[in-house]
Amino acid sequence: MKRILSVLLVLCMLLPLVPAAAEDESEIFYISDFSENTGAWYARGDETRLTVSDGMLHVSGRKKKTDTAVLDLQLKDGLLYSFTAEIVQNAKSSVEFSMTVERKKNGSTSYTNLGKVKVSKGETASITGEWLAEKYDSYAFYISTVGTSAVDFSLVSLSISVSDPYHLTAVTWEGELPSLKETFADYFDFGTCVSQADVRDGGRTVLIRKHYNILTPENELKPDSVLDVTASKRLVKEQNDDTAVAVRFGSAKPILDFARNNGMKVHGHVLVWHSQTPEEFFHVGYDRKNGYVTREVMLARLENYIRQVFEYMDENYPGLIVSWDVANECVADGSSSLRASNWTKVVGNDFVNRAFEYADKYAPEGVKLFYNDYSTPYEPKLTGIVNLLSSLVAEGHIDGYGFQSHYQSDTPSVSEVKKAFDRISALGLSLRISELDIAVTADTDKTREVQSARYTELMKLWLGYADKLDAVQVWGVSDGTSWIKEKYPLPFDARLQPKPAFFGIVDALK
């Protein structure tokens, strides 16, 4: 059996990778059983030694946690690799190990942790993880200890399987399709919003890479994804401090990694919002059974939350996020007043101003801070937005305004949009089209042409403000994944094929 496995290993290393079967069954990609020798594994570290006995790879002489056994791999972009390793250690009662994929591209090295496990002395423990491969010059795999411990350990086995669970087939188009980001490169960035599913789908990633150079996580950086209520509640008890805040970024990480790995910018969305914010955030002890916290406690929580978000991003993704929506949709519909919410109830009407104050305090140099809202062209909301922006400009903590442009084929009028642009740009702010889509009533040849003409006239208008416009971002990759997919609002249909709307956008430059 061991000899059969060794033959499989050799074949897997020599044969080219192919996508898995249509029914998404996994295929064996690599197996290490250490029945005869170290195989393709090599030592990292001046004194690290690799030996094989009893069917295990023994890693000894480690001086630091990065001293270990390494395996070079050839992975294919767009396929999902599943790793399972078995580890034994006899040095301490318990040692934590991590499993890592190291990638190199254009001389730069990056790392992804696939999983961790605590291994008790003398016992065999398994560690598993998955990696959706992307385009890199080289890959390496290794097991290492967590923290400062550099104990010797043994690798019992490693198995890697490959699958195509998301049907990661590259989308193709008839003829040569112009790139949106290249078409408008002299004017502004062109982007879209994405979800975790988007960056894990091969067809959608091909489209995203070709057309967009700035991404907005659709939901993954909103407060309900980032604020860790359970951990925050625990911190309050441990520290006896009701202002304590715990954050997490597991939801956003696949998107941030994808953007970084593909040389794209990210616009952060959103720090403060009345929606998609846990109710517990506003209550004593993070328990909605308790009453609301005081204004002072809530402001301290807000500052701690914003501080930790910026600190995490600056430490883990420096320079990736170029701008943030600090606050979102704070002006009420059909009104010039602020929307009633937990923020106004607990903090008061200056919560937006304080959020920008804290964001400006902790944002890295060069990161722009935006206020984002919808229905901007309509009165009296436009006046309410201008009043809010004016107060923020006076305090000196805001850089720009994001026009959510969820429009219809005939409303708002171009003159209404222009009026809103003129009033807000007069404040000296940077502008961005943050959430663009054009809803239609059906998907017919006629509605497609009407939608295309609408995209053209809006893009022509916005090109006139190119010196003030940072970016134009459609809100979704395709009609099939749009938040209003029943209204077919985007330049690409559910099959990822360009609609007349796509060419309507490009035609704005003619």
C-alpha positions in Angstrom: 0.0 0.0 0.0 2.8 2.4 0.9 4.5 1.8 -2.5 1.2 2.5 -4.3 0.9 5.8 -2.4 4.4 6.7 -3.4 3.6 6.0 -7.0 0.5 8.2 -6.7 2.7 11.0 -5.3 5.0 10.9 -8.2 2.2 10.8 -10.7 0.4 13.7 -9.0 3.6 15.8 -9.2 4.1 15.1 -12.9 0.6 15.3 -14.3 -0.9 18.7 -15.1 -3.8 19.8 -12.9 -7.3 19.6 -14.4 -10.6 20.7 -12.9 -12.5 18.1 -10.9 -15.5 16.3 -12.2 -18.7 18.1 -12.8 -20.3 16.6 -9.7 -17.7 18.4 -7.6 -15.9 15.3 -6.4 -12.5 15.9 -5.0 -9.4 14.4 -6.6 -6.1 13.5 -4.9 -3.5 16.1 -5.6 -0.7 15.2 -3.2 0.1 12.6 -0.5 3.0 12.4 1.8 3.2 9.2 3.9 7.0 9.2 4.6 7.2 5.5 3.9 10.8 5.7 2.5 12.3 9.2 2.6 11.7 12.9 3.0 10.5 13.1 -0.6 10.2 16.7 -1.8 10.3 18.2 1.7 13.3 20.4 2.6 14.5 22.1 5.8 14.2 25.8 6.5 16.5 27.1 9.2 20.3 26.8 9.6 20.1 24.0 12.2 16.8 22.4 11.2 17.1 18.6 10.4 14.6 16.4 8.6 14.7 12.6 9.2 12.3 9.8 8.4 11.5 6.8 10.6 8.4 4.9 11.6 6.5 6.4 8.7 6.9 10.0 10.0 8.9 13.1 9.0 10.8 14.3 12.1 11.6 18.0 12.3 14.3 18.8 14.9 16.9 21.4 15.7 14.4 24.2 15.4 15.6 27.5 16.9 12.6 29.7 16.0 9.0 29.0 14.9 9.8 29.6 11.2 12.4 26.8 11.2 10.5 23.9 9.8 9.9 21.5 6.9 8.7 23.1 3.6 7.1 21.6 0.6 7.0 23.5 -2.7 3.7 23.2 -4.6 2.4 24.0 -8.1 -1.2 25.2 -7.7 -3.7 26.2 -10.4 -5.5 29.4 -10.3 -9.2 29.0 -9.5 -9.2 25.6 -8.0 -9.9 24.8 -4.3 -7.2 22.8 -2.4 -8.1 21.0 0.8 -5.2 20.2 3.2 -5.2 17.6 6.0 -2.0 17.1 8.1 -1.4 14.9 11.1 1.1 16.1 13.8 2.8 14.6 16.9 4.9 16.4 19.5 6.6 15.1 22.6 8.1 18.3 24.0 5.4 19.9 26.0 2.0 19.2 27.5 0.4 21.2 24.7 1.7 23.1 21.7 -0.3 25.1 19.1 0.6 24.5 15.5 -0.5 26.4 12.4 -0.6 25.4 8.7 0.5 28.0 6.1 0.6 28.6 2.4 3.4 31.0 1.3 3.1 32.7 -2.0 5.5 34.8 -4.1 4.8 37.2 -6.9 7.1 39.7 -8.5 9.6 39.3 -5.7 7.0 39.9 -3.0 6.0 37.3 -0.4 2.7 36.9 1.3 1.2 34.3 3.7 -2.2 32.7 4.4 -2.9 30.7 7.6 -5.0 27.7 6.7 -5.8 26.6 10.2 -4.5 26.0 13.7 -4.7 23.1 16.2 -3.4 22.4 19.8 -1.4 19.2 20.0 -1.2 17.4 23.3 2.0 15.6 24.2 2.3 12.1 22.7 -1.0 12.4 20.8 -1.7 12.7 17.1 -3.8 15.7 16.1 -5.2 16.7 12.7 -5.2 20.1 11.2 -7.3 21.0 8.2 -7.7 24.0 5.9 -8.7 25.1 2.4 -7.1 27.5 -0.1 -8.6 28.9 -3.2 -5.6 29.3 -5.4 -4.8 32.5 -7.3 -2.2 33.5 -9.7 1.3 33.5 -8.1 4.8 32.8 -9.3 5.3 30.1 -6.7 3.7 28.4 -3.6 5.2 26.7 -0.5 3.5 24.8 2.3 4.6 24.3 5.9 3.6 23.6 9.4 5.0 25.8 12.2 4.4 26.4 15.9 2.4 29.4 17.1 4.0 32.0 19.4 7.6 31.7 20.6 7.8 28.0 21.0 10.1 26.2 18.6 9.7 22.6 19.8 10.6 19.6 17.7 7.7 17.8 16.1 6.8 15.0 13.7 4.6 15.1 10.6 2.7 11.9 10.3 1.1 12.6 7.0 -0.1 15.3 4.6 -2.9 14.8 2.1 -4.1 17.5 -0.4 -7.2 17.1 -2.5 -8.4 19.5 -5.3 -11.9 20.2 -6.4 -14.0 22.6 -8.4 -17.0 23.2 -6.0 -17.9 26.7 -7.4 -17.7 25.6 -11.1 -14.7 27.9 -11.5 -14.7 28.0 -15.3 -13.3 31.1 -16.9 -16.0 33.3 -18.6 -15.4 34.1 -22.2 -16.7 36.9 -24.4 -17.2 37.1 -28.2 -14.8 39.5 -29.7 -12.4 41.8 -27.9 -14.2 43.5 -25.0 -12.8 46.8 -23.7 -11.8 47.0 -20.0 -13.8 49.5 -18.0 -10.9 50.3 -15.7 -8.6 50.9 -18.7 -11.2 52.9 -20.6 -11.7 55.4 -17.8 -8.1 55.2 -16.4 -7.5 58.9 -17.3 -10.6 60.0 -15.5 -11.3 58.0 -12.3 -11.1 54.5 -10.9 -13.8 52.1 -12.0 -15.0 49.4 -9.6 -17.8 47.2 -8.1 -18.9 45.8 -4.9 -18.1 42.1 -4.2 -19.1 39.4 -1.7 -17.1 36.4 -0.5 -18.9 34.3 -3.1 -17.8 36.7 -5.9 -14.1 36.3 -5.2 -14.5 32.5 -5.0 -16.2 32.1 -8.3 -13.8 31.6 -11.3 -16.0 33.3 -13.9 -16.8 36.3 -11.7 -13.1 36.7 -10.8 -12.1 36.8 -14.4 -14.6 39.6 -15.0 -13.6 41.5 -11.9 -9.9 41.3 -12.7 -10.5 42.6 -16.3 -12.8 45.5 -15.6 -12.3 46.8 -12.0 -9.5 48.3 -10.0 -11.3 49.2 -6.8 -13.6 47.0 -4.8 -16.1 47.6 -2.0 -17.0 44.6 0.3 -20.8 44.4 -0.1 -21.6 43.4 3.5 -18.4 42.1 5.0 -17.1 45.3 6.6 -20.5 46.4 8.0 -20.8 46.5 11.8 -22.8 43.2 12.1 -19.9 41.4 10.4 -17.1 43.2 12.3 -18.4 43.8 15.8 -17.9 40.6 17.9 -20.8 40.8 20.4 -19.9 37.7 22.3 -16.2 38.6 22.7 -17.2 42.2 23.6 -19.5 41.0 26.3 -16.7 38.8 27.7 -14.3 41.7 27.7 -16.6 43.9 29.6 -16.8 41.4 32.4 -13.1 40.6 32.4 -12.0 44.2 32.4 -14.9 45.6 34.3 -15.1 48.2 31.5 -18.4 48.8 29.6 -16.5 50.7 26.9 -14.6 47.6 25.8 -15.0 46.5 22.1 -13.9 43.3 20.3 -13.8 43.1 16.5 -13.3 40.3 13.9 -12.5 40.3 10.2 -13.0 36.7 9.1 -15.8 37.7 6.7 -13.9 40.4 5.0 -10.5 38.6 4.8 -11.2 36.7 1.5 -12.1 39.9 -0.2 -9.2 41.8 1.2 -6.8 39.0 0.3 -8.2 38.9 -3.3 -7.8 42.6 -3.7 -4.3 42.7 -2.4 -3.3 39.7 -4.4 -4.6 41.3 -7.6 -3.2 44.8 -7.1 -6.7 46.4 -6.5 -7.7 49.2 -4.2 -10.5 48.8 -1.6 -13.1 51.2 -0.4 -14.3 50.4 3.1 -18.0 50.3 3.8 -19.1 51.2 6.5 -18.1 52.2 10.0 -21.4 53.7 11.3 -24.9 52.9 10.1 -28.3 52.6 11.7 -28.9 49.3 9.9 -26.9 46.0 10.1 -25.5 47.1 13.5 -26.1 44.7 16.4 -28.7 46.0 18.9 -26.4 44.8 21.7 -23.8 47.5 20.8 -26.0 50.1 22.5 -26.9 48.2 25.7 -25.2 47.9 29.1 -23.0 44.8 29.1 -23.8 44.1 25.4 -27.1 42.6 26.7 -30.3 43.8 25.1 -32.1 42.8 28.2 -30.3 45.7 29.9 -31.0 49.4 29.3 -29.1 51.6 26.9 -25.6 52.8 27.9 -24.9 56.5 28.5 -23.8 58.9 25.8 -20.3 58.9 27.2 -20.0 55.1 27.2 -21.4 54.9 23.7 -19.0 57.5 22.4 -16.1 55.6 24.0 -17.4 52.3 22.4 -17.6 54.1 19.0 -14.0 55.4 19.3 -12.7 52.0 20.4 -14.5 50.3 17.5 -13.2 52.8 14.9 -9.7 52.7 16.4 -9.5 48.9 16.3 -10.8 48.7 12.7 -8.1 51.1 11.5 -5.4 49.5 13.6 -6.2 46.0 12.2 -6.2 47.2 8.6 -3.0 49.2 9.0 -1.2 46.2 10.5 -2.6 43.5 8.2 -3.4 45.3 5.0 -1.4 48.5 4.9 -2.2 50.8 2.0 -5.0 48.5 0.7 -8.0 50.5 1.8 -7.8 53.9 0.2 -11.1 55.4 1.5 -13.9 54.7 4.0 -17.6 55.4 4.3 -17.5 56.7 7.9 -21.2 57.1 8.1 -24.1 55.9 5.9 -27.7 57.0 5.2 -28.0 59.3 8.2 -30.5 61.8 6.6 -34.1 60.7 6.7 -36.1 60.1 3.5 -38.3 63.1 2.5 -36.7 65.3 5.2 -33.8 67.6 5.9 -33.4 66.1 9.4 -31.4 63.2 10.6 -32.9 59.8 10.7 -34.1 58.6 14.1 -32.0 55.6 15.2 -30.2 54.1 18.1 -27.4 56.5 17.4 -29.6 59.6 17.8 -31.3 58.0 20.8 -28.1 57.1 22.7 -25.6 59.7 21.5 -27.6 62.5 19.9 -27.6 64.3 16.6 -23.8 64.9 16.7 -23.0 61.1 16.4 -22.0 61.6 12.8 -19.6 64.4 13.7 -18.0 62.4 16.4 -17.6 59.4 14.1 -15.7 61.5 11.6 -13.7 63.0 14.5 -12.6 59.5 15.6 -12.0 58.3 12.1 -9.8 61.3 11.3 -7.9 60.6 14.5 -7.0 57.0 13.6 -7.1 56.8 9.8 -3.7 56.3 8.2 -2.2 59.1 6.2 -3.9 59.5 2.8 -7.0 57.5 3.6 -10.1 59.5 2.5 -13.2 59.7 4.7 -16.6 59.8 3.1 -20.2 60.3 4.0 -22.5 58.1 1.8 -26.2 58.4 1.1 -29.0 57.8 -1.4 -31.7 59.9 -3.1 -29.3 62.8 -3.1 -31.0 64.6 -6.0 -34.3 64.9 -4.3 -35.5 67.7 -2.0 -35.7 68.2 0.9 -33.2 65.4 1.5 -30.5 67.2 -0.6 -30.6 70.2 1.7 -30.4 67.9 4.7 -27.3 66.2 3.2 -25.7 69.6 2.4 -26.4 70.8 5.9 -24.8 67.7 7.4 -21.8 67.9 5.1 -21.3 71.6 5.9 -21.1 70.9 9.6 -18.5 68.1 8.9 -16.5 70.4 6.6 -16.5 73.1 9.3 -14.9 70.6 11.8 -12.3 69.6 9.2 -12.7 65.8 9.5 -14.3 64.8 6.1 -12.8 64.4 2.7 -15.7 63.4 0.4 -19.3 62.4 -0.4 -20.5 59.2 -2.0 -23.5 59.3 -4.3 -25.5 56.1 -4.0 -26.9 56.1 -7.5 -29.6 53.4 -7.4 -31.6 55.0 -10.2 -34.4 54.1 -12.6 -34.5 54.5 -16.3 -36.2 57.9 -16.1 -35.7 59.2 -12.6 -34.0 61.2 -11.3 -33.5 63.6 -14.2 -30.1 64.5 -15.4 -30.7 68.1 -14.3 -31.6 67.0 -10.8 -28.4 64.9 -10.6 -26.3 67.8 -11.9 -27.9 70.2 -9.4 -26.9 67.8 -6.5 -23.4 67.5 -7.9 -23.0 71.3 -8.1 -24.2 71.9 -4.6 -22.1 69.2 -3.0 -18.9 69.8 -5.0 -19.1 73.5 -4.1 -18.3 72.4 -0.5 -14.8 71.5 -1.8 -15.3 67.7 -1.3 -14.1 64.8 -3.3 -16.9 62.9 -4.9 -17.6 59.2 -5.8 -20.4 57.3 -7.4 -20.5 54.6 -4.8 -23.4 52.3 -5.6 -24.5 52.6 -9.3 -27.2 50.5 -10.9 -30.2 51.3 -13.2 -33.4 49.4 -12.5 -35.7 48.4 -15.4 -39.1 46.7 -15.3 -38.2 43.7 -17.5 -35.3 42.2 -19.4 -36.3 42.8 -23.0 -34.4 44.3 -26.0 -36.3 47.5 -25.5 -35.5 47.9 -21.8 -31.9 47.0 -22.4 -31.6 49.8 -25.0 -33.3 52.3 -22.6 -31.0 51.2 -19.8 -28.0 51.6 -22.0 -29.0 55.1 -23.0 -29.5 56.0 -19.3 -26.0 54.8 -18.4 -24.6 56.8 -21.3 -26.2 60.1 -20.3 -25.2 59.7 -16.6 -21.6 58.8 -17.4 -21.4 61.8 -19.8 -22.5 64.0 -16.9 -20.1 62.6 -14.4 -17.2 62.8 -16.9 -17.7 66.6 -16.6 -16.7 66.3 -12.9 -13.8 63.9 -13.5 -11.4 66.3 -11.7 -13.4 65.9 -8.5 -14.5 62.3 -9.0 -12.4 59.6 -7.3 -14.3 56.5 -8.6 -17.4 55.1 -10.2 -18.5 51.8 -8.8 -21.4 49.7 -10.0 -23.2 47.9 -7.2 -22.7 44.2 -8.1 -20.8 42.0 -10.5 -23.8 40.8 -12.5 -27.6 40.8 -12.7 -27.6 37.3 -11.2 -26.0 38.5 -8.0 -27.5 42.0 -7.7 -29.4 43.0 -4.6 -32.3 43.8 -7.0 -31.7 41.1 -9.5 -35.4 41.0 -10.5 -34.8 44.5 -12.0 -31.8 43.6 -14.1 -29.8 46.7 -13.1 -26.2 46.0 -14.1 -23.9 46.1 -17.2 -23.5 42.3 -17.2 -26.3 39.7 -17.2 -26.5 36.6 -15.1 -24.3 34.7 -17.5 -21.6 37.4 -17.1 -22.1 38.5 -20.7 -22.0 42.3 -21.5 -25.4 43.9 -22.0 -26.0 47.1 -24.1 -25.6 48.9 -20.7 -21.9 47.9 -20.7 -21.4 49.5 -24.1 -23.5 52.5 -23.0 -21.0 53.1 -20.3 -18.1 52.9 -22.8 -19.9 55.0 -25.3 -20.0 58.0 -22.9 -16.5 58.8 -24.0 -17.4 59.1 -27.7 
